[in-house]
Amino acid sequence: MKIFKKKQSLANNVIPKKQRKQREMESTLSKSPLHTHKCMSRTPFNRLFAGVYTTAIFALLYHHVLTLLHSTTLVSFFISISMLISDILLGLMWSTSQAFRMRPILRQQFPENLEKVVDRKDFQAMDIFICTADPYKEPPMTVVNTALSVMAYDYPTEKLSVYVSDDGGSELTLFALMEAAKFGKHWLTY
């Protein structure tokens, strides 16, 4: 019996490599979090406002139903039903926009802690698409600045791909990007 207990306690002490690595990552995360969040103090006021507003919407819909039931002419019936349908749609749109107001929070990110948790070689590959269409509405200088800023990310270069899609096929944008490529050779560190 004692031998069995000894073997069982030895088996419990041997932790697989994957679980050990996961425990190390959790302890590192607890010391240096990637983000924090805090509830805002205006949550009760938002919920009170949503309750009052919901009551007002239901009262309005009740009024429309009563008006619809007591309509005397065909024109008043169609006006009442169109108002009812439009208010139902607007009420649904309002209700779907309330989710983020029910519990507003403030987030703070700590991207500098990412390398403490994950090795740079384990970062995910990232593709970034920059779309542009008209060089007059979207100046090529803005597109070039965006492309250069993205290429200057502090991210492993072999895991970062930047694509520029010019739907208008503008020669001006092409020329600006060729000049940016020349400039990028001197400005970017890789």
C-alpha positions in Angstrom: 0.0 0.0 0.0 2.8 2.4 0.8 4.5 1.6 -2.5 1.4 2.4 -4.4 1.1 5.8 -2.6 4.7 6.5 -3.3 4.3 5.8 -7.0 1.1 7.9 -7.1 2.8 10.9 -5.5 5.7 10.6 -7.9 3.3 10.5 -10.9 1.6 13.6 -9.6 4.9 15.4 -9.4 5.8 14.7 -13.0 4.1 17.5 -15.0 4.0 17.3 -18.8 6.1 19.9 -20.6 3.0 21.5 -22.2 1.3 22.0 -18.8 4.5 23.3 -17.3 4.9 25.9 -20.1 1.3 26.9 -19.7 1.7 27.5 -15.9 4.9 29.5 -16.5 2.9 31.7 -19.0 0.1 32.2 -16.6 2.5 33.3 -13.8 4.2 35.7 -16.3 0.8 37.0 -17.3 -0.2 37.7 -13.7 3.0 39.6 -13.1 2.8 41.6 -16.4 -0.7 41.8 -17.8 -1.4 42.6 -21.5 -4.4 44.7 -20.6 -6.5 46.0 -17.7 -10.1 47.2 -17.6 -12.1 49.2 -15.1 -15.9 49.8 -15.0 -16.9 53.4 -15.5 -18.9 55.2 -12.8 -21.7 56.2 -15.2 -23.1 52.7 -15.6 -26.1 53.1 -13.3 -27.1 56.4 -15.1 -26.9 54.6 -18.5 -29.1 51.8 -17.3 -31.6 54.2 -15.8 -31.8 56.1 -19.1 -32.2 52.9 -21.1 -35.1 51.8 -18.8 -36.9 55.2 -19.1 -36.3 55.2 -22.9 -37.6 51.6 -23.3 -40.7 52.5 -21.3 -41.2 55.5 -23.6 -40.8 53.4 -26.7 -43.3 50.8 -25.5 -45.8 53.6 -24.6 -45.4 55.0 -28.1 -45.9 51.6 -29.7 -49.0 51.1 -27.5 -50.4 54.5 -28.7 -49.8 53.4 -32.3 -51.6 50.1 -31.8 -54.6 51.9 -30.3 -54.6 54.4 -33.1 -54.4 51.6 -35.6 -57.3 49.7 -34.0 -59.5 52.9 -33.9 -58.7 54.1 -37.4 -61.9 55.1 -39.3 -60.6 55.5 -42.8 -58.3 53.6 -45.1 -55.8 56.5 -45.3 -55.6 56.8 -41.5 -55.1 53.0 -41.3 -52.2 53.1 -43.7 -50.6 56.1 -41.9 -51.0 54.4 -38.5 -49.5 51.1 -39.7 -46.6 52.9 -41.4 -45.8 54.8 -38.3 -46.0 51.6 -36.2 -43.6 49.8 -38.5 -41.2 52.7 -38.6 -41.2 53.1 -34.8 -40.7 49.3 -34.3 -37.7 49.4 -36.7 -36.2 52.5 -34.9 -36.8 50.9 -31.5 -35.0 47.7 -32.7 -32.1 49.8 -34.0 -31.9 51.7 -30.7 -32.0 48.5 -28.7 -29.1 47.0 -30.6 -27.0 50.0 -30.0 -27.3 49.9 -26.2 -25.2 46.9 -25.5 -21.9 48.8 -25.1 -23.7 51.4 -22.9 -24.9 48.9 -20.4 -21.5 48.3 -18.9 -19.0 50.9 -20.2 -15.4 50.1 -19.3 -12.0 51.8 -19.7 -9.3 49.6 -21.2 -5.5 50.1 -21.0 -3.2 48.0 -23.1 0.4 47.1 -22.4 1.9 46.0 -25.7 5.4 46.1 -24.1 4.5 43.1 -22.0 3.8 41.0 -25.1 7.4 39.9 -25.5 7.5 38.8 -21.9 4.7 36.3 -22.6 5.3 35.2 -26.2 8.6 34.9 -28.1 8.9 37.1 -31.2 9.3 34.0 -33.3 5.9 32.8 -32.2 4.0 35.9 -33.3 1.2 35.3 -35.8 1.7 36.2 -39.4 -0.1 39.5 -40.2 -1.4 40.7 -43.6 -2.4 44.4 -43.8 -4.4 45.7 -46.8 -4.4 49.3 -47.6 -7.2 50.2 -50.1 -7.5 53.3 -52.2 -9.5 54.3 -55.2 -9.4 57.9 -56.2 -6.2 60.0 -55.9 -8.3 63.2 -55.6 -10.4 62.0 -52.7 -7.6 60.0 -51.1 -4.4 61.9 -51.7 -1.4 59.6 -52.5 0.6 61.2 -49.8 -1.9 59.9 -47.2 -1.7 56.4 -48.7 2.1 56.6 -48.7 2.2 57.7 -45.1 -0.1 54.9 -44.1 2.0 52.3 -45.9 5.3 53.6 -44.4 3.8 53.7 -40.9 2.6 50.2 -41.2 5.9 49.0 -42.4 7.6 50.7 -39.4 5.6 48.5 -36.9 7.7 46.9 -34.2 6.8 43.5 -35.5 8.9 40.7 -37.0 9.5 41.6 -40.7 9.2 38.1 -41.9 5.7 37.9 -40.4 4.4 41.2 -41.7 3.0 41.6 -45.3 1.6 44.9 -46.5 -0.6 45.1 -49.6 -1.8 48.3 -51.4 -4.9 47.9 -53.5 -5.5 50.8 -55.9 -8.9 50.2 -57.4 -8.7 53.4 -59.5 -5.4 52.3 -61.1 -3.9 55.8 -60.7 -0.5 56.5 -62.1 -0.1 59.2 -59.4 -0.5 56.7 -56.6 1.8 54.2 -58.3 4.5 56.9 -58.6 4.1 58.0 -55.0 4.4 54.4 -53.8 7.5 53.8 -55.9 9.1 57.0 -54.3 8.0 55.7 -50.9 9.7 52.4 -51.6 13.0 54.3 -52.3 12.6 56.4 -49.2 11.7 53.3 -47.1 15.0 51.7 -48.0 16.8 54.5 -46.1 14.2 55.2 -43.4 13.1 51.8 -42.3 15.6 49.7 -40.3 15.2 46.5 -42.2 
